[in-house]
Structures are given as C-alpha cells and as structure tokens.
Amino acid sequence: MTTTPLAITMGDPAGIGPELLLKAWRVRQTQHLPAFFAFADQALLMRRAQALGLEIAFETATPETASAIFARALPVVPLMHETNAVAGQPDPANAPAIIASIERAVACVAQGSARGVVTNPIAKSVLYAAGFAHPGHTEFLGELATRHYSGNYRAVMMLWAEELAVVPITIHIPLIDAPKKLA
C-alpha cells in the first residue's frame, strides 16, 4: 500500500535547502520519515551530494510514482529550470526555479497528488532582485492557496513540535518595533 507523499521544495539552490533534502532522504528509515519527493534540479542535487560525499540514488519521478520509488532512491520531479548554483553564492538567475518549485508543490497538494508541502529555506534577497513581490514564504504560500481554494485566507506561519505550537504575532519587522505592534 502506498500513501500520498509530501512535496518538498528545493529552496534556494545556493543555500542549505539541497543539503537538508539530501540528508533527510538519507535518514528516512531511521527517522521513520513519510515518503516525499523533491521539486528540484536533479543535476544540482547530484553535484551537491558528490560535494558532500553522500552516496545517494536519484530517480526522476512524478508525484504519482514517488511513493513507490522512495525506498530505493530520492524521487525528483524535474523543474523546467536549470540551476547552476554554487553553494554559498546566491544568484537571482535561480529565482524562476525557486518560485516554480514552490508553485508546483502547492499545486500538487491542491490536485491531491501530495499530502502537504515542506519548504526549504529561500533567500528573499535573490527573489526580490528578480521582482518577487511578497515579504516572504508565508505570504507567497497564502497567495498560492487562494489560487487553488475558494475563500479568503490570511497566511500565518506556525512553528510546531509535539510539545508546542507557536504562531508569531509579528513578522518581517525589526525586533525593536515589535512591542509597538502589540500595544
């Protein structure tokens, strides 16, 4: 029996996202992780795995085939954008791939081919340089939700652990300004 997998975004290909993705797949059995697939540039993931000395099998997938592949290889749903990222060197040329990864992951949830989205970190400065109009991930995900679901949504970020769930009251403001917003 297969279950509907999670969709994981690539994040900024020059950042920590690809490494997090690779290492999550490596510990999938010991950590009892549910099946997931990545919307990513497979060639980038292969280069990053090699640079990190990680032996990882990759397989091109669709959201529908990912669960069957997950035990033997990291399922990667290809993006239509190549990323020539170098770790630690953010580049606005990668913005279309970063955005497409997020958009396609949300669309998969809306279509029922993924049961949730896990986002890797993005470099907002890279996206801003390419014309990104959202303050951050949360607001972008909120907009994408309104594209796929009827209703009026207010996007909020939740940090969750079994012991605690937290929703920040303020976002995207300097800490010194936070008390004024709470008054």
Secondary structure, DSSP 8 states (H G I E B T S, - for coil): -----EEEE---TTSSHHHHHHHHHHTTTTTT---EEEEE-HHHHHHHHHHHT----EEE--TTTHHHHTTTSEEEEE-SS----BTTB--GGGHHHHHHHHHHHHHHHHHTS-S-EE-----HHHHHHTT--SSSHHHHHHHHHHHHS-S-------EEETTEEE--S--SS-GGGHHHHH-
